Amino acid sequence: MKRLLFHRIFAGIVVGGLAALPFLALAREVMVPRDTDAVDYRPGEVLVKLKDNNDVLKFNFTDDVLVTDIAAAYSQNPDVEYAEPNYIYSLSAFEPNDVYYPQQWHLRQIGAPLAWEVTTGSPDVVVAVLDSGVDINHPDLKQNIWTNPSEIAGDGADNDANGYIDDTQGWDFVDNLSDPRPDAAPPYSRTALHHGTVVAGIIAAVGNNVEGVAGVAWRTRIMPLRVLDRQGQGDVEDVARAVEYATNNGASIINLSFVGTGASQRLEAALARAYAAGVLIVVAAGNSDESGGLNLDTSPRYPICYDVNSRSNWILGVTATDTLDQRAPFANYGENCVDISAPGYSIFSTQVYDLAKNLSEAYGGGWSGTSLAAPMVAGTAALVRAQNRKLSPAEVAVVLMDSADSIVGVNRSAAKLMGRGRLNVARALKGASTPGIKPPQENVAEGSRLITMPASVMVPEVRIFTLRGEIKSKWLSFDERGRVGGSVAISEAARLKPEDNRKVKLSGIIRGEQTIVVGEGSGGRGRVRTFDVAGNVQSQWYAFDEPFKGGVIVAAGDIYGTGESSVVVAPMSQGGPQIRIFEKGGRLRGQFFAYDKKLRGGFSVAVADIDGDKKSEIIVSSTTQYLPVRVFKNGGELVSEWFPYPTFKGGINVAAGDLDGSGIANIVTAPVVFGGPQIMIFDGVGHLLGQFMVLDSKFRGGINLAIGDTDGDGKGEIAIGPASRGGPQVRLFTPRGKLLGQFLVYDEKFRGGVRLAIMR
């Protein structure tokens, strides 16, 4: 009956001019089984909007059909504006039903509910909690306590030959026992008694079980290793042995919520071996109530500061914030030892529960300290590892730091002393699938930077980022009153000219000082400015006859083979196809028309050596019209031309650079508005070498491009940003399309486009 009903209803709207027979035939052809694993829309329902009708019509099919196929087929009909499944939307964050969850303010602060939409963890990820012991029988923890699969409980034997008898659920290194629970024999410190259990609950209390609280990672396993006594003290040997136990018995992450003043080589070596074996080390910064927190740069504590003099950041140091994201007044801090911040004030979690010992409060609040901030990071690391098992400890740490929320605005006096920001679990999981851009190789390209400029509707602010997304500096390139955006390029001068190079018998020109070249955006006055890397203006001139309001596109390269870069400009919009070449300081050296001089619109320009003659060619495309990419010599002689996209009739952007280390540049193209996000790679005469998508295939906002060698291997990488419409996300790819990393360069709501350049 449903199928017959559909036919009758659809026949009723044929009067509006839509041919009935193709639709009726189509409905019969697409009766295929639907994919029950992808239920994000109403079964059997399709929404159809006709071009000549303002109403949106809903049609019902039998529930066993794949409505996505029906919608796709109907969309091909010229009388249909769009057709789509009736998608289901739901709450954007998962709120668990744990009784005390409303008191766990920290989980909402770090974005945990959104993260739980992606994953709640995996029992294959084990976090070793080296602390005062964990209540392994706690109702909200016992399900997530690690069990040694190779040990038989209570048989008095070391079944797995690891040196520990009956270590079925961890070990007590203080009293050398197989029971890792805290010692509740009086006298004891209340803090010490509960400390390890509070930490364990923050990491992995079972969530959504109508019981108690929720941990950050609900399904992660806790390996309890007791290293602190009932007064909260322990020694280096016990801690080092516990680290070795965790490493040898499958821990993925080690949480250390304690500090000391002594820099022990024994413990440092054990932790270094754990890290080398693939274990992430998360360490609290420590508390100093009387002094308002210690500066660890001048008063180091351990183990958090063990990696200060190391070439790698192998300890993830954590300090604490309060409900306002300000540094907690007791929390230690420091630029060298602290990597990230997390809530550590008035935390509600699990507590030791043992009625026989009058410990009747299984849950409690008011816990404060960096000891509570560290397990939040450890729990998030567990989620990241559950999401992507291939990540190394270094990569997990980068994901956590790159995804942290900036809290500089509320911590002006401690902006660089609290790590990269406050932990954000949801953003970390997004980064887990596409981890941040890898750090450059040491001694080769460690200074590589990404330079950005808003393409429009924003003040023309130059921003310089590390390849991990950390902003290093920023400045206004033109008047702050003009929200005109702009364009950006890198100009580089040689330290030695070619003739001097021959005299000293060096193998090539030594790369020298780099200059940032900025073109004023549409609505400005048509100016070009050059800056040093500190943002100091070096020179300024007008690109075209003043005043030109269409904006200026800039590129730079050694066009004449002198070892000095020239600046090449083209109109950004509303201009003729005039290409101008300027020497340092703004002296006009040459100019030509790339297309018919009567044309008006916008153009893209790139400069690179495409034939290996040590003189860069000029590559030009139209960003507003369907015209070929053209390659010119410095005098305007046409070398080659071709149409990159035979089926796309819009404008395109161009970039050029050496992608394979051959010394000869490749040309990369991308559609502007209305084209898909497909970039294409060509040689200098238009032979296609490769292509791939850089954003979702449905994106139609256009792509801006930059090419540069970011890792020092002599081969360029491709950086992209949206030309318009999309969020301000930049991405870095290998020439084969492998995503190396991504990050936001402006407020996530910005939609004005991003222009970019790569500086070595």
N, C-alpha and C positions, 0 to 999 in steps of 0.2 A: 504493500500500500504506500509506503514512503516514496518509493521510486515513481509510482504512478502520480502521486500527489505533486512531486517535483515537476514532472512533465506538464501537468495542467497549469501550475502556477507560472512556469516560465513561458508557456504559450500565451498567457494573458498579457505579458509585457511586450510581445512581438509587435503589437500595434505601434509602439514607439519607433519602429524602423529597424529593429534588430531581427536579422534573419533567424528563423526558428530551427530549420533543419540542421544546420551545422552544430548547434548546441545540443539538440536531441541526440544526434549521432554521437557526439562527443561524450555525453553522459553515459552512454552504453559502453563506449570503448574503454573508459578508465575505471571500470568496476574491478579493482584489484585489491588484494588483502592489504589492510593498513598496518603500519608499523606500530605495534602496541608499546614499544620501548621508547617512543618519542611523543608522549602525550602532553604537548604544550598548547593544545588548541581543543575546542569542543569537537568531539567525534561527529563526523557527518555534516558539519556546518561550514558553508562557504559564504563570504560576503562579496557582493558584486556591485560595482559602481559603473553605471553607463555614462558615456560622455554627454549625452543629451538629456540627462535626468539628474537632479540634485539629490534624489533619494539613494540611500544605500540599501540594497536588497539582500536579505538573508535566505538561503536555500538549504534544505535538509536532504541529506542522502542517507542511505543505510549506514550503520555504524561500522561496517566492515570495509569501507572504501578508504583510499588514501586521499584525503581532501587536498593535500599539497599538490598532488598531480592534477587534480581537477582545476584548482586555482591557477596553476601554471598554464594549463591548456587554454582556459578561458581568457587569460591575459593576452594571448596571441590574437584574439579577435579584435579587429580595428574599431569596433563600436564600444569596446570595454575600456574604461579608464584604468581600472585596476580590479583584481580579484584576489582574495586571500582567505586563508583559514580564519576562523573566529578564535583568535589566540586567547589563551588564558593568562591573566596576570595574577600575581599573588603578592603577599607582603614581601618587601625587599630584604627583610632580616628575620632570622629565625630566633624566636624567644623561647627558651626551654621552660619546662614546667617545674623545675626544682624549687622547693619551698622557699629557700632563702636567696634565690636568684635576684629578686628586686634589691637586696642589700649589697649586691656585688657590682657597685658602680664602675669598678675598673674594667669590667668586661665590655661594657658599652663604650667606655672611653677609648679603648684600643680597637674598636671595630670588630669584636669577636662575633656578634650575631650575624653580620654579613659574611664573615669567613665560614661560619658553620653551614651556610648555604652551599659551600664548595666541598668542604670535608670536615669531619670531626676527629680525624686522626686515624691511625692504624695500629693494631697490636703488634705489628712487625717492627715498629719504632720504639726503642727502649731508652728511657731517660734514667740515668743513674743519679739518685739523690744522695749525696754524701753529706750527712747532717747528724742530728742528734738521735736519729732513729725514726721509723715510720710505723704508725699503728696499722699493721697489715690486716687486721680484722675489722677495720673501720667499715661501717655499712656503705659508705660512699667511695671507698678506696679498694676494698678487697677484690673486686672484679678486675681491677686494673693493676694488681700487683704482679710483677714478673715472676715466673716460675722457671726454675732451671730444668730444662727438659731431659737432662742427662743424669739427674740425681734422684735417688730413691729415698723418700722421706723416712727417717727413723730407723734405718737399718745399720747405723753406726759405721758406714763405709764411705769412702771417697769414690763414688761410682764413676765420676768423670775424670778422676785423677788430676784435678786442678789444685790440689793441696788443701781443700776445705771439705770437711766431713759434714754431710747432710745440709749443704747450703742450697736448700730447695727454693728459698725466697730471699736471697741476699745473705749478708753477713754482718756481725757485730765485731768491728776491728778494735774496739775499746776493751772489751772483755773476752775477745776471741771466742765468740759463741755463734751458733747458727741462727739464733733468734735476733733479727735486726730491729726489734721494737725498742722504744726508749726505756730508760731505766727510771721507774716511778718510785723507787725506794727513797724515803726521806733521809736526809734533807735533799731537796732538789730545787732548782730554779724553775719557776713556772714557764718562763720563756724557753728555757732549754728543753723542758719536757715536751712542749707542744711544737717546737720550732720545725722539726723535720716533717711532721704531719701537716702543719700549715702549708709548708712549701710544696709537699706532694699534692695536696688538694688544689692548690693554685694551678699546678701543671695538669693534673689528670683526674680530678674528681669526676665520677661518672655523671654525665649530663642527661637531662630530659628523662629522669627516672623517678620523678615525683619524690625525690629524697634530697634533703640538704642543699648542696651547692653544685655548681658546674665548674669544671676545670676548663682551661683553655683548650686542651686536647682530650676529649672525652674517652677516646679509645686507646690512647697511648699507654704503654706499660711502664710502671715505676719499678726500678731496681733499688731497693732500700739498702744502703750501706752506712752503718753507724760508725762515725768517726769522732763525735763529740760526746763528752760525758754528761752527767745530769746537771752539771753547772755550766754547760755550754763551752767547754774547753776541750781541745784535742792537740795531738802533736803531729809533726811532719811525717814521721814514719808511718803512723796509722793512715793518714790521708794518702800518702804515696802508695801504700799497699792497696788501698781501696781503689785508687785510680787504675792501678794495674789490673785489679780484679775486674773492674768495669770494662776495661779495654779488651781483656781476654775472654770475656763472657757475653759479648754481643751488644754492649751499650752503643747507641748512636750519638747520645748527647750526655754530657756530665754537667750537673748543676752544683756549683760551690757557693753557698750563701754564707760565707765567713771570710774574715781577713786576719792578717797578722803583720807584724813589723819586720820579721826576719825573712830575708831572701834566701831560701833554702835551695841549694843545687840539687838535692835529692828529689824534692817535689817538682822543681822545674823540669828536670829530666824526665820524670814520670809523665807529666802533663804533655811535654813535647812529643814523647813516644805515642801517647794517646792520639794527639792531633795528627801525627804522621800516619797513624793507623786508620784515620777517617772519622775520628770522634770530635764533635764540636764541643769546645770548652766554654761554658757560660759562667761568669764570675761576678759576684756583687762587689760594689765599690766600697762598702762599709759605711758606718755611721760615726759621727762625732758630735754628740749632743751639745757639749759645752762650748765648742768653738764655732758652731753653726756649720759644720762640715769642713773637712780638710781639703786643701788643694793637693792632689796626689802628684802633681808635677814637682812640687817642692818637698812633700812629705809622702813618699811612695808607700803603698801597702801591697801585700802579696796574699794570694797569687795574681791579683788583677794586673799588676804592673810588670809581670815577668817578660812581656814581649816589647817593652819600651825601646830597647836597643836592638830589636830584631828587625830583619828586613821584611818580615811578613807579620801581619796582624793576626796572630794565632790564638789569642785569647779575646773573647767577646766580653768587654767590660760594661757593666750596667749600673747606672745611678737611678735615683728615685725622684718621681714628681708627685705633686698633690692633685687635688680635684680640679685645679685651675691650670694644670700643666706647668706650674712653676716648680722650680727645684725645691724639693722637700728640705726644710731648714736644717735637718740633721744629716743630710746626704753628702758624702764625699764627692768630689768632682775633679776634673782635670782633663786637659786637652790630650795628653799623651796616653792615658790609661783608660778613659771612658769612651766607649764607642756608640752607646745608645742609651736612651732613658725609657723608663716605664713606670706606671703607677706603683707607689710604695707607701701609701698613707691610708690609714683606717681601712684595712683590707679584711674582708669577711671570708673565712675558709674553714676547712676541717680541723678538728682538734682531737687529741687522744681521748678515746672513749672506753672506759673500763669501770663498770659499776662496782666490781669487787674492790677497786681501789679508790672508790668515791670520786671517780672522774666521770661525771654524768653529763657534761656539756659537749656533745659531739661536734658542735659548730660554734663559732664565736667570731666576734669582730673586734675592731680597734687595733688590729695588728699593723705596725708601721715599721719601715726600714727598707734599706736597699736589698735585704734578704728576700723581700717579697717581690721586688721588681725583677730580680734575676730569673725566678721561675716563670714569670710571665713571658720573658724572652725565650726561655728554654721550651716552654709549651708551644710557643709560636714556631720555634725551630722544628719541633716535632711535627706540626702540621705541614710545614714547608717540605720536610723530608717525606712525609706521607704523600704529598702531592707530586713530588719529583724525586725519585730514589737515586737519580744519577748525580745529584748535586754533591760536590765536595764540601767539607766544612768551610773552606774559604768562600765558596759560592753561596752557601746558605747565609753566612755572615753578611756578604754583600747584598743579598736580597733583603735581609732584615734592615740593614742600614739605609739602603737606597729607597725603601718604601716607607721609612719613618716620616711622621708629620713634623713639619718645622714648628718649633716652639720658641723661636728667637724673639718674637714680639713680646712675650711675657717673661723673657729671661735675658734682658739686654746686657746686664752685667756679667752674665755667665754664658753668653751665646756660643762660645767655642769650647766650653768646659763640660758640656753635657752630651757629647757625642753628636750623632747626625740628626737627632730629633727624638720625638716620642713614638714608641712602638705603635704600628698600625697593622693589625693581623690581616685584615681584609686585603689591603694593598700588598702585603707580603705574599699572599697566596696568588695574587695576579702575577707578581714577579717571579713566582716559583716556576711557572710554565715557560716564561721567557726571561731568564735571569739577566741582571744588569750587564752592561758592556764590560767585558773583561779588562782588568787593569793593563796598561801598556807594558811591554817588555822592559825590564830594568835596563838602564843605561842606553836605551835606544830611543824610545818615544814616550818616556814617562811624563813629558810635559805636554803631550797632545791635548788639545782643547777643542771644544765645539763652540763656535761663535753663532749667536742667534740675533735676529732682528724681527720684530713684528712686521708682517707684510702690509698691514693697514690698521685703521681704527684704534691705534694705540700710540702713545708717545714713542718717538724713535729711540728706544733704549737698547743699546748694545749690551748683551749678556755673554759672559764667558763661563763655560761649564767644563768640569772634568768629564771624562768619558763614563763616569759613574753617576752623573747627574748632579754633582755638587756644584753650586754656583760659586765661582771664585771672585768675580767682580762684575760691576755693571756701571754704565754711565749713559747720560743723554747725549746723543750725537748731534741733535739740533734742538731748536727751541721747544721747551716742554709744553708750550701752549698749543703746538700743532700735533694733532693726533693723526699723523700721516704715515707712520711706519717707514719702511725703506728697504734697501737691499744691502748686502754685505759681501766682501771678498777679502782674500789675503794676498798681499803683495810681498814678495821676498827679494832682497838684494843679495848678490854674491859678495863674499868677503874678498875674493880675488877675481879679477877679470881673466878671460881666457888666455891673453898673452902673458900675464903674470903667472898664471898657472903652469904654462910651459916652462918658464924660467926655473921654477922651483921643483919641477918634475913630479907634481902631484897627479893622481889618477883622474881627478875631476874637479869641477868647481865646488868649493866649500860653501855650503848654505849659510847665509848670514841673517841679518836683521829682518824681522817680519813686521809688516805694517798692516793695520786693519783699515780697509777702504770701505766707506759707507756712501751710498747714494740716497738722497732725500726722496721720500715717497710721494705718491700722488697727492696733490694739494699743497705741496711745498713750493720752493722757489727754484728747484732744479739744481741744487748744489751737490758737490762732491767734497767729502772731507776725508783726510787720512789721520789716523791716530797711532800712537805707540801702544804697546800692550797694556800700559797703565791708564790709558784713556786720555792722554795729553794730545791736543790737536797739533798736528805737524804742518798741515797745509789745507787750503780750501780754494775751490774755484767753481765756476758755473759750467755745467756740462753742455748746455745749449744756450741759445740766445735768451737772455733774461727778459721777462720772467717766463719760465716754462713750468706749467702746473701739472704736467702729466706724470711726473716722477722719473727717477733715474735708476736703471739697472746697471750694476758695475761688475766687472771681471778684471783679472790681472794676470800677467804672465810675460815672459821674456820673448817678445814678438820679434825683436831685431837681432837676437843672438849676442847681445852685449853683456849678458850677466845681470842686467838690471830689468826689473819688471816695469812694464807700461800698464796704464789703467785704460781699459776699454769700456765705453759706455753706450747704452742704447735707451730709447724711450721706454718707460714702464707702461704707459698708456697715452692715448690721444696724440701721438707723434708720428712723424714719418720714419721710414726705415733707415735713418741715418746712424751710422756707426762712427764713433769718434775715438781716436787714440791719443792719450796724453802721456807725457813723460812726468817724472817726479816733479812735484810742485805745481803741476797743472799746465805746462806748456803744450799746446796742441801740436802733435807730430803728424797726424794724418787723419783722413776721413773718407768715407765712401757710403754709397747706398746699397743695402743688402737686397732690396727688392725694388719694385717700381716706386719712384720717388713720390708718386701721387697717393700711395697707400697711406692710411692712417690707422693706428692701433697701438698695440703693445708688442714688445719683442723680448726675447731671452737671448743672452750671449754668454759664451764660455770661451776660454783661452787655453790651449794646450798644444804640444808638439805631436802631431798625428803621423808624421812621416820620418821622424828620427834625424832631422837636419839641424837640430838644436835651436830652431826658431819656431816659436809657437804660432799655430794657425788660429783664426778667429771663427768660431762656430756660432751661427745665428739661426733662430727660429722665430716664428710669429706665435704669440700667446693668445691672439684673438681671431686669427683667420686660418683657413686651411691652405697652408703654404709649405713648400718643402724645407727641410733642414738644409742649410747651405754652409759650405766650408770655404773660407777665403784666406789668401795670403795677406801680409800686412799692407799691401798696396791696393787691396780690393779685388785682386784677381780671383775668379771663382775656380775652386779646385774640384768640388763635387757637390752633388745635391741628391736628395731622395725623400720620399714620403715614408715616415716610420710606421704609420698606422693606416693601412689601406682602407679600413672600414670606418675609422673615426675621422670626422670631418671638422674637428675643432682645433684650437690652438694647443701648442705643446711647449714645455720647458726643456732646456738642454743643460748638460754638464759634461765635463771632460776631464780625464785623468788616466794615469797608467794603472790599469787594474791587474796586470799579469807580471809586472816586473821586467818587461821587455825594453823599457825606455821609450816606447811608442804609446801614445795615449789612445784610449777608447772613448767613444761618445755615447752618453747615456741620455735617453729621452723619457719624458713622462707627460701624459695628458694634463691639460689645465682643466678648467671647470667643464663638467658634463662627461668627461671621459673617465673610464675605470682606472684603478690604481695600479696599472701594469707598466712597469718600466722595461725598456728594451735597450740592449747593449749592442753597439755597432763598431766596426772598424772605421777608418777615416773616409772610406768611399761608400759606406752604406751597407756592407755585408753584415747580416744579423749574426751575432755571436751568442746571445742569450737573452732570456726574458723571465720575469717572475712578478708576482703580486706583492705589494708592500703593505697593503691594508686590506680590510674586508672588501671582497669583490664588488659589493654593492655601493661602496663609497664613490661619490661623484664630485667631490670638492676640489680635485686637482692636486698635484704633487709638486713641491719644490725640491731641488736636488743639490747635493754637494758631494765632492769626491776628495779623499785624502788618505794618506797612509797613517793609520792610527796606531798600528802595533809595531812599526819599525821593520817590517819584513820586505819593504820595497814594493809592495803591492797595495793598491788603493782599496779602501772600503767605500761604500755608498751610504751616505746619510740622507734621510728624507724627512720632510715635514709637510703638513697639509698646506695647500695653497689658499684654501678658504674652507669655511663650513665645519671642518673637523676640529676636534680638540687640539690643544697645543702640544701634541706628543711628537717627539722626534724618535726616529728609529735608525739603527745602524745595521747594515747588512754586508756580508761578503758578496763578491761578484756572482756567486752561485745562488744567492738568495737565502743564505742561512742568517737568521736573525741573531745578532750578537747582543742586542740590548735595546732598551727604550726607557724614556722618562719624560715627564712633563717639564716644559720650560717657562710656562706662564700659568696663571690661574686656570683651573680646569674648565671654567666656563668660557674662556676666551675663544672666539671663532674667527679671528681676523687673518689667520694664516701665519706661517713661520718661514722666514728665509734664513739660510744658514750657510756656514763655511767651516772648514776644518783647518785648524792651525796645528802644526807639528809641535 
